[in-house]
Amino acid sequence: MDTDSTTYRQRQLLLFAVGILLLTDPFLSIFRRNAFLGEIPVLVVALFSVWALLIAGTAWLMERPATRPSDPRPSDPPPSYRDDPTT
């Protein structure tokens, strides 16, 4: 495996682990009280917030470019054609 795919896999596993930790009882017990945000229980707000953050994190991770910024873009012509004044 190359470094980019290893880093990508590590980020996927980190996002999964954070999601599991945030959706387990020890974390959610912090919000299990008779408190409301408007008319919505705080536990429900916390659950949907964690859920939305996990979806946003997954979307951000999936949309990251596969190449590093220092790599040439696939649409760039090879360097020999780029420097040729006749084209």
Legacy VTK file of the C-alpha trace (Angstrom):
# vtk DataFile Version 3.0
C-alpha trace
ASCII
DATASET POLYDATA
POINTS 87 float
0.000 0.000 0.000
1.251 3.478 -0.739
1.237 6.312 1.761
-1.874 8.057 0.405
-4.085 4.976 0.635
-2.705 4.170 4.101
-3.528 7.680 5.306
-6.977 7.440 3.736
-7.624 4.100 5.455
-6.448 5.506 8.800
-8.818 8.461 8.453
-11.701 6.112 7.674
-10.947 4.026 10.742
-10.595 7.132 12.910
-13.970 8.445 11.743
-15.553 5.054 12.462
-14.003 4.885 15.947
-15.090 8.437 16.806
-18.608 7.624 15.616
-18.771 4.515 17.785
-17.490 6.417 20.817
-19.915 9.308 20.347
-22.931 7.027 19.909
-22.337 4.813 22.960
-24.040 5.123 26.324
-21.189 6.744 28.318
-21.119 9.766 26.022
-24.875 9.997 25.537
-25.528 9.715 29.280
-24.175 13.266 29.552
-27.306 14.461 27.732
-29.810 12.169 29.457
-31.543 14.634 31.734
-34.778 16.482 31.804
-33.496 19.404 29.729
-34.954 20.808 26.561
-33.684 22.985 23.757
-36.835 24.769 22.747
-39.290 21.870 22.921
-36.780 19.215 21.806
-35.008 17.031 24.402
-31.250 17.651 24.590
-30.564 13.936 24.028
-32.349 14.050 20.668
-30.420 17.174 19.659
-27.143 15.484 20.637
-27.966 12.313 18.681
-28.866 14.182 15.518
-25.858 16.490 15.862
-23.451 13.549 16.126
-25.200 11.846 13.214
-24.949 14.991 11.057
-21.267 15.457 11.941
-20.500 11.860 10.987
-22.225 12.323 7.635
-20.361 15.595 7.033
-17.050 13.966 8.000
-17.697 11.064 5.648
-18.596 13.424 2.800
-15.477 15.502 3.414
-13.322 12.378 3.487
-14.822 10.997 0.275
-14.485 14.291 -1.633
-10.788 14.809 -0.889
-8.634 14.622 -4.028
-6.780 11.380 -4.647
-3.600 13.166 -5.774
-1.443 15.453 -3.746
-1.300 19.140 -4.784
2.325 18.738 -5.912
1.332 16.021 -8.402
0.381 17.183 -11.907
-3.309 17.110 -12.656
-4.427 14.426 -15.120
-5.700 17.113 -17.520
-2.245 18.738 -17.813
-0.334 17.775 -20.957
3.046 16.103 -20.498
5.902 18.595 -19.893
7.430 18.005 -23.353
4.251 19.278 -25.065
3.710 22.128 -22.638
7.076 23.746 -23.456
6.827 23.238 -27.244
6.141 26.672 -28.885
4.828 25.100 -32.102
1.658 23.735 -30.529
LINES 1 88
87 0 1 2 3 4 5 6 7 8 9 10 11 12 13 14 15 16 17 18 19 20 21 22 23 24 25 26 27 28 29 30 31 32 33 34 35 36 37 38 39 40 41 42 43 44 45 46 47 48 49 50 51 52 53 54 55 56 57 58 59 60 61 62 63 64 65 66 67 68 69 70 71 72 73 74 75 76 77 78 79 80 81 82 83 84 85 86
